[in-house]
Amino acid sequence: MPEKHDIDAGATPLSAEALRKQVLQREMEEMDKERKLKAIQEQKHADFAADFLKKHVTEEEIAMVRRLVANAVRDGKFEAMVYSFPSELCSDSGRAINSADRDWPETLQGKAKEFFERYQTYGKPQGYKLKAMIINFPGGVPGDVGFFLNWAPDKV
């Protein structure tokens, strides 16, 4: 059964030009909404980058790493991704990490560098291993870097 609409069947129909204008207006409103959303996302990214490059690793971030490791152990795993950040925040945009260059730690900046230094000071002497990998490739280019902490026994 057709739905009843409040349309005057006897009225003169809108012109094709008027309909095109309605469609164009909706498209412009959608584009404006997308532009505003993109600006918000860009600001969040800029704020993250500023925090990442200028501030220090917090106690909460260290606690998060410990929780991730504890959860992995509880699940019977020997490795956990404990930190991630955009590769563009490396001095070479993640190229050394992506190509497994042994000098990749030299490209780290900000909190990533501080996390790596903490690993060198506390984790490595305790037998942990750390590897960095590009974990996604949006548009075919390196996206985010993941730090993976490993405590598996050495293979004989």
N, C-alpha and C positions, 0 to 999 in steps of 0.2 A: 504494500500500500504506500503510495507516494506521500512524502512529508508535506505538511502545509507550511508554506512560507509567506512572509508578509511582502509579497511582490505584487504590484499592481499590473496585472496582465494587459490592461488597457493603456498604460502609460507609454510614451515614446521611448524606445530603447536608447541606452547610452550610445554615443558614437564610438567608432573604433578608436578614434583619437583619445577619447576620455578613458576607455579601457586600457590603452597603452600607457596613459599617464598614471593610472592606478598601479599597474604592474611596475612601472619605473619607480614610483614612490615607494612601493614595498621593497624593491631591490635596493634603493638608496638607504632605507631604514635598516635593512639587514647589513649592508656594507658599513654603515655607521656603528652598528652594534659590534660587528667584528673588529672594526678599527679600535673601538674603545677597549674591547677585551684584549686585543694585541698590545695596546699601550699599557694595560695593567700587568700583563705577563712580562713585558719588557722591563717595567719598573721593578717587579719582583726579582727578575734575573739580575738587574743592576744592583739591587739591594743585597742579594745573595753574594754577588761577586765582590762588592765592597766589604761585606762582613768576612768573606773567605780570605781576602787578601790583606786586610788590616787588623783583624781581631785574632785572638789566640784561641786555641782549642779549649773548650769549657769542660768543667767537671761533668756536666750532663752528657757531653759527647763522649767522654771517656767511659762513663757509666753505660752508655748505649753500646759501645764496642764490647764491653764485658758481658752485657746481656745477650748480644748476638752470639758471642762465643759460647756462653752457657747454654743457650737454646740449641746451638749446633751440637754440642756435646750431648745434651739430653736426647737429641734425635739420632745419636750414633754417628755423627759426621766428624771429619777431621779437618774441615775447612769451612770458613764463613766469609762472606763479603761483609766487611766491617765499615766501609766508607766509600762514598762515590761523589764525584764532582764533574762538572763539565770539562772536557779536554782542552777547551779554549783557555782555561785558567793555568795551563802549563805554558812555560816560556816558548815552547815549540808547537803548541796546539795539539799535543799528544803524539807527535810523530815518533819520538824515541820509544815511547811505550808501545805503540802499534807495531813498530819494527823490532821489538825486543832488544833494543840497543842496551848494552850492559851499563851505560852511563845515564839511563833514564832518570834516576833520582835527582840528577843535576838540573832537570827541567821543572822540578816541582817548585811551587810557590805557595805562600800563605799557609793556610791550615794543612794542606796536603804535605808540605815540607815539614811542618811541625809534627804531624802524625808519623811521618817517616822517621824523623829524628827520635821520637818517643819509641818507635819500634827498635831502632838501633840501640838505644840506651837500655830499654827494659825487656823488649820481646826477644830479640835475637840472642842475648846472653842466656835466656831461659829456654832456648831450643825452638822457638817459633821461626817460621819462614813467612816472608811477605812477597806477594807478587802483585803487579799492577797490570791490568788489562783494559783494553777498550771494550766496553760491554754493549755498545749499540752503535749503529752507523746510519743515522738519519740522512737521507739523501745521498747515501754512499760515502759520507765523510765521517771521520771519527767523532763520536758523540760524547758519551760519558766515560770516565775512568772509574774502574772499581778496584779497590784495595782488597785483596784476599789474604786473610791470615790463615796459616796452615800449621797444624801440630801433629801431623801424621809421622809415624816412625820412619826413619831413613831406610831405604831399600838396600838390601845386602847384595 
